[in-house]
Amino acid sequence: MLKKRRKQNKRRSLIVRENPRSPVSEQFRTIRTNIQYASVDQDMQAIMTTSSGPEEGKTTVNANLAETIAQQNEKVLLIDADMRKPTMQYMFYLANHTGITNVMTGQRDLQDVIETTGNEALDVVTCGPIPPNPSELLGSQKMKDIIQEARTLYDYIVIDTPPVLAVTDAQIVAGMSDGVLLVVASGETEKEEARKATDLLKQTNAKMLGAVLNRQERKNSNYMYYYGD
């Protein structure tokens, strides 16, 4: 069991922190720059990331993106709002005993569940106990209040949500966010699925920042453009 846990943690490593000069890390910096350009005419403080389906690498993309933004000395809060299958705790070797679900249910204040990471500019809020009613919690006024409070404390908020085609959670959070990124896995995500996911997200009137093509292999290289789960 211990060996399996270590393997999982290694597989979900923060490549932008461990190998900042790699081509993969450079691509994350490109995503960061594109987001900053997108904020010229509109505030892009709260960024939500989702995927069309499971196992497309959205959590790894989210964590590396948040770390990349924080490397510019921007204060970043990374929130795991995937209350169906939370995995952000594995990215940062954190416990998941308390988290955002405890804040939503009034058991904790936001600042009580904020976890520090190896980067002083990056903080994380894990999911916490998995609730029986994720969609209702995410659509509550309390979730809006949490995001609003985070806006007063951080320069950027990066929110990880479940796949958009599986449940309505991502659509709910998209309506509270300034911009949305859709992660698609090269050679795995069907075009129709990506198109349907985009259409569903657009219905929330959220600004689509674009798609992150994950796991695309580079020719004559052992690296990938984007790191995957």
RODO-2510 file (C-alpha; in nm, 4 decimals, decimal comma):
residues 229
     n   res          X          Y          Z
     1     m     0,0000     0,0000     0,0000
     2     l     0,2811     0,2379     0,0898
     3     k     0,4615     0,1669    -0,2371
     4     k     0,1435     0,2356    -0,4308
     5     r     0,0970     0,5713    -0,2529
     6     r     0,4533     0,6761    -0,3311
     7     k     0,4124     0,5812    -0,6938
     8     q     0,0946     0,7876    -0,7150
     9     n     0,2572     1,0908    -0,5581
    10     k     0,5540     1,0660    -0,7921
    11     r     0,3232     1,0383    -1,0897
    12     r     0,1458     1,3577    -0,9849
    13     s     0,4595     1,5617    -0,9280
    14     l     0,4839     1,9358    -0,9886
    15     i     0,7062     1,9425    -1,2937
    16     v     0,7217     2,3246    -1,3042
    17     r     0,8815     2,3163    -0,9595
    18     e     1,1003     2,0080    -1,0029
    19     n     1,2164     2,0749    -1,3590
    20     p     1,1487     2,4422    -1,4404
    21     r     1,3656     2,4408    -1,7544
    22     s     1,1817     2,1539    -1,9218
    23     p     0,9726     2,2101    -2,2372
    24     v     0,6659     2,1132    -2,0351
    25     s     0,7314     2,3885    -1,7815
    26     e     0,7777     2,6370    -2,0631
    27     q     0,4350     2,5456    -2,1978
    28     f     0,2780     2,6164    -1,8592
    29     r     0,4452     2,9576    -1,8624
    30     t     0,2888     3,0122    -2,2053
    31     i    -0,0546     2,9324    -2,0610
    32     r     0,0122     3,1773    -1,7777
    33     t     0,1063     3,4496    -2,0257
    34     n    -0,2050     3,3852    -2,2349
    35     i    -0,4232     3,4191    -1,9261
    36     q    -0,2545     3,7487    -1,8413
    37     y    -0,3225     3,8751    -2,1935
    38     a    -0,6856     3,7697    -2,1567
    39     s    -0,7143     3,9874    -1,8458
    40     v    -0,6327     4,3111    -2,0290
    41     d    -0,9996     4,4000    -2,0829
    42     q    -1,1524     4,1804    -1,8114
    43     d    -1,0492     4,0727    -1,4640
    44     m    -0,9211     3,7134    -1,4639
    45     q    -0,8746     3,6671    -1,0916
    46     a    -1,0809     3,3476    -1,0501
    47     i    -0,9913     3,0778    -1,3027
    48     m    -1,1756     2,7465    -1,3181
    49     t    -1,0395     2,4368    -1,4888
    50     t    -1,2325     2,1299    -1,5916
    51     s    -1,2281     1,8534    -1,8524
    52     s    -1,4919     1,6843    -2,0626
    53     g    -1,4374     1,3444    -1,9008
    54     p    -1,2290     1,1740    -1,6314
    55     e    -0,8564     1,0927    -1,6441
    56     e    -0,7637     1,3772    -1,8793
    57     g    -0,5100     1,5340    -1,6448
    58     k    -0,7005     1,8411    -1,5238
    59     t    -0,5793     1,8193    -1,1635
    60     t    -0,2145     1,7989    -1,2659
    61     v    -0,2635     2,0877    -1,5094
    62     n    -0,4381     2,2903    -1,2390
    63     a    -0,1638     2,2386    -0,9817
    64     n     0,1176     2,3176    -1,2243
    65     l    -0,0658     2,6236    -1,3563
    66     a    -0,1207     2,7568    -1,0041
    67     e     0,2458     2,6974    -0,9194
    68     t     0,3544     2,8733    -1,2397
    69     i     0,1455     3,1818    -1,1600
    70     a     0,2788     3,1838    -0,8033
    71     q     0,6356     3,1763    -0,9343
    72     q     0,5781     3,5342    -1,0505
    73     n     0,5228     3,6316    -0,6858
    74     e     0,1487     3,6492    -0,7374
    75     k    -0,0428     3,5282    -0,4326
    76     v    -0,2441     3,2236    -0,5480
    77     l    -0,5090     3,0095    -0,3797
    78     l    -0,5708     2,6677    -0,5348
    79     i    -0,9121     2,5235    -0,4402
    80     d    -1,0063     2,1594    -0,4892
    81     a    -1,3784     2,1844    -0,5682
    82     d    -1,3922     1,8331    -0,7142
    83     m    -1,6127     1,6881    -0,4424
    84     r    -1,6659     1,3654    -0,6356
    85     k    -1,3061     1,2474    -0,6633
    86     p    -1,0694     1,4930    -0,4926
    87     t    -0,6998     1,4371    -0,5672
    88     m    -0,5303     1,7724    -0,5092
    89     q    -0,3984     1,6534    -0,1733
    90     y    -0,1727     1,4054    -0,3545
    91     m    -0,0084     1,6849    -0,5535
    92     f     0,1154     1,8565    -0,2372
    93     y     0,1392     1,5646     0,0077
    94     l    -0,1418     1,7024     0,2235
    95     a    -0,3980     1,5403     0,4485
    96     n    -0,7591     1,5790     0,3408
    97     h    -0,9314     1,5648     0,6785
    98     t    -1,0735     1,9162     0,6539
    99     g    -1,1262     2,1383     0,3530
   100     i    -1,3729     2,3467     0,1577
   101     t    -1,6685     2,1225     0,2444
   102     n    -1,6156     2,2050     0,6116
   103     v    -1,6296     2,5768     0,5284
   104     m    -1,9491     2,5324     0,3259
   105     t    -2,1214     2,3536     0,6111
   106     g    -2,0184     2,6145     0,8664
   107     q    -1,7771     2,3928     1,0600
   108     r    -1,4669     2,5978     0,9722
   109     d    -1,3728     2,9414     0,8433
   110     l    -1,1878     2,9642     0,5121
   111     q    -0,8610     3,0698     0,6702
   112     d    -0,8766     2,7672     0,9040
   113     v    -0,8470     2,5205     0,6138
   114     i    -0,5852     2,6978     0,4015
   115     e    -0,2712     2,4841     0,3649
   116     t     0,0750     2,6127     0,2808
   117     t     0,2967     2,4587     0,0138
   118     g     0,6669     2,4696    -0,0698
   119     n     0,6022     2,7982    -0,2517
   120     e     0,5239     3,0845    -0,0119
   121     a     0,3046     3,2475    -0,2764
   122     l     0,0866     2,9380    -0,3275
   123     d    -0,1725     2,8119    -0,0801
   124     v    -0,4116     2,5190    -0,1184
   125     v    -0,7578     2,4351     0,0109
   126     t    -0,8297     2,0637    -0,0238
   127     c    -1,1781     1,9236    -0,0658
   128     g    -1,2227     1,7761     0,2801
   129     p    -1,4861     1,5098     0,3543
   130     i    -1,6831     1,4117     0,0438
   131     p    -2,0424     1,5360     0,0879
   132     p    -2,3609     1,3610    -0,0306
   133     n    -2,4775     1,6727    -0,2171
   134     p    -2,1831     1,8342    -0,4045
   135     s    -2,3934     2,0204    -0,6623
   136     e    -2,6140     2,1796    -0,3979
   137     l    -2,3127     2,2928    -0,1952
   138     l    -2,1320     2,4367    -0,4975
   139     g    -2,4442     2,6237    -0,6048
   140     s    -2,5008     2,7731    -0,2616
   141     q    -2,4515     3,1312    -0,1504
   142     k    -2,1773     3,0011     0,0783
   143     m    -1,9652     2,9008    -0,2213
   144     k    -2,0066     3,2485    -0,3676
   145     d    -1,9049     3,3958    -0,0317
   146     i    -1,5934     3,1733    -0,0202
   147     i    -1,4797     3,2874    -0,3640
   148     q    -1,5500     3,6495    -0,2754
   149     e    -1,3474     3,6224     0,0464
   150     a    -1,0626     3,4581    -0,1462
   151     r    -1,0648     3,7502    -0,3903
   152     t    -0,9809     3,9844    -0,1038
   153     l    -0,6882     3,7684     0,0100
   154     y    -0,5267     3,6514    -0,3155
   155     d    -0,4245     3,7828    -0,6558
   156     y    -0,5451     3,4663    -0,8300
   157     i    -0,7813     3,1818    -0,7427
   158     v    -0,7497     2,8563    -0,9386
   159     i    -1,0420     2,6162    -0,8967
   160     d    -1,0370     2,2450    -0,9812
   161     t    -1,3789     2,0968    -1,0666
   162     p    -1,5184     1,7606    -1,1839
   163     p    -1,5505     1,6741    -1,5552
   164     v    -1,8229     1,8830    -1,7132
   165     l    -1,9982     1,5989    -1,8981
   166     a    -2,0257     1,3823    -1,5867
   167     v    -2,2057     1,6195    -1,3478
   168     t    -2,3305     1,9789    -1,3344
   169     d    -2,0707     2,0929    -1,0777
   170     a    -1,8340     2,2537    -1,3288
   171     q    -2,1138     2,4522    -1,4916
   172     i    -2,2206     2,5831    -1,1510
   173     v    -1,8707     2,7016    -1,0578
   174     a    -1,8067     2,8387    -1,4069
   175     g    -2,0797     3,0938    -1,3475
   176     m    -1,8881     3,2226    -1,0433
   177     s    -1,5511     3,2362    -1,2213
   178     d    -1,3916     3,5003    -1,4410
   179     g    -1,2513     3,2543    -1,6934
   180     v    -1,2617     2,8835    -1,7755
   181     l    -0,9975     2,6455    -1,9113
   182     l    -1,0937     2,3111    -2,0633
   183     v    -0,8342     2,0333    -2,0451
   184     v    -0,8420     1,7813    -2,3294
   185     a    -0,6188     1,4766    -2,3597
   186     s    -0,4447     1,4326    -2,6952
   187     g    -0,5587     1,1157    -2,8689
   188     e    -0,8092     1,0405    -2,5925
   189     t    -1,0733     1,3129    -2,5816
   190     e    -1,3293     1,2784    -2,8608
   191     k    -1,3878     1,5970    -3,0594
   192     e    -1,7625     1,5720    -3,0049
   193     e    -1,7134     1,5423    -2,6297
   194     a    -1,4894     1,8494    -2,6234
   195     r    -1,7404     2,0412    -2,8332
   196     k    -2,0304     1,9419    -2,6091
   197     a    -1,8339     2,0339    -2,2967
   198     t    -1,7534     2,3754    -2,4446
   199     d    -2,1178     2,4356    -2,5330
   200     l    -2,2300     2,3492    -2,1799
   201     l    -1,9739     2,5847    -2,0272
   202     k    -2,0701     2,8678    -2,2623
   203     q    -2,4284     2,8400    -2,1373
   204     t    -2,3080     2,9764    -1,8029
   205     n    -2,1898     3,2979    -1,9736
   206     a    -1,8412     3,2350    -1,8378
   207     k    -1,5500     3,3539    -2,0484
   208     m    -1,3828     3,0577    -2,2199
   209     l    -1,0081     3,1151    -2,2077
   210     g    -0,9407     2,8186    -2,4340
   211     a    -0,8344     2,4558    -2,4146
   212     v    -0,5179     2,3005    -2,2771
   213     l    -0,4028     2,0118    -2,4969
   214     n    -0,2605     1,7624    -2,2540
   215     r    -0,0276     1,4666    -2,3178
   216     q     0,0691     1,5633    -2,6706
   217     e     0,4037     1,4073    -2,7489
   218     r     0,6740     1,6147    -2,9107
   219     k     0,8557     1,4695    -3,2080
   220     n     1,2122     1,3564    -3,1385
   221     s     1,1727     1,4191    -2,7674
   222     n     1,1018     1,2259    -2,4530
   223     y     0,8951     1,5135    -2,3140
   224     m     0,5313     1,5973    -2,3604
   225     y     0,3918     1,9437    -2,4159
   226     y     0,1749     1,9082    -2,1109
   227     y     0,2199     1,6853    -1,8127
   228     g    -0,0548     1,4304    -1,7404
   229     d    -0,1919     1,2426    -1,4424
***
